[in-house]
Amino acid sequence: MASGVGVIVFIVAIFILSGLKILNEYERGVIFRLGRLAPYRGPGVIFVIPMIEKIMRIDLRTVVLDIPPQDVITKDNVTVKVSAVLYFRVVDPSRAVTEVENFLFATMQLAQTTLRSVGGQTELDELLSQRDKLNARIQEIVDSQTEPWGVKVTLVELKNIDLPQDMQRAIAAQAEAERERRAKVIAAEGEFQAAQRLSEAAEIMSKSPVTLQLRYLQTLKEIAGEHNSTIVFPLPIDLLEPFRAFAKAVGGGAGQPGT
């Protein structure tokens, strides 16, 4: 009698222990009771009735999905290889199990298809310069498609865009020409501003001849400060005007007949 009770206790203990499951904080257990879906359980210690209930563990942590390079033909008929990275997580474990066979594989395939589709509707310049806009568009499309699966797409980032060699050379030549154009525009703008300032300075000096003389003396001082052995400087004609006037006066007086 005692041995029979011991066997029964042992069987019950094995039954209970086999049904105990421990789920981590980031896990949930989707329960199927005789094939029908039951509310998911966890985290912590849960009990699953052996041979009656079946459990499937679902990880709720964010999954980083690396999208391999895709051959994309842009709207302006340029073939490029585009790779990206996608971040998503399961928000409804029950739907992630019942609505799609393999939500990880399905999300990967959907992301690849969406990347090629969006890239085909975009021109190359937009693909290179407006990545944030494309990231948001891809995320919106993929998230709307995976929402019935209980999957939330949190972020999509284009990782790399590989261009053909001839296209890289064309873009480099275009960038170089753009830099040369900007340099010429900046130089021309500097010349215009310098000429404008010189014109204003000349107008001020024309109103005050003393200003011109002071500027002339300042220039001589700057030249003398360089310790040159020989200094060649122009002689303003204005300095000779008094002598010329004196010479004319003397010449005119000498030409008159004496009285």
Buried (B, 14 or more C-beta within 10 A) or exposed (E): EEEEEEEEEEEEEEEEEEBEBEBEEEBBBBBBEEEEEBEBBBBEEBEBEEEEBBBBEBBBEEBEBEBEBBEBEBEEEBEBBBBBBBBBBBEBBBBBBBBBEEBBEBBBEBBBBBBBEBBEEBBBEBBBEBBEEBBEBBBBBBBEBBBEBBBBBEEBBBEEBEBEEEEEEEBEEEEEEEEEEEEEEEEEEEEEEEEEEEEEEEEEBEEEEEEBBEEBEEEEEEEEEEEEEEEEEEEEEEEEEEEEEEEEEEEEEEEEEEE
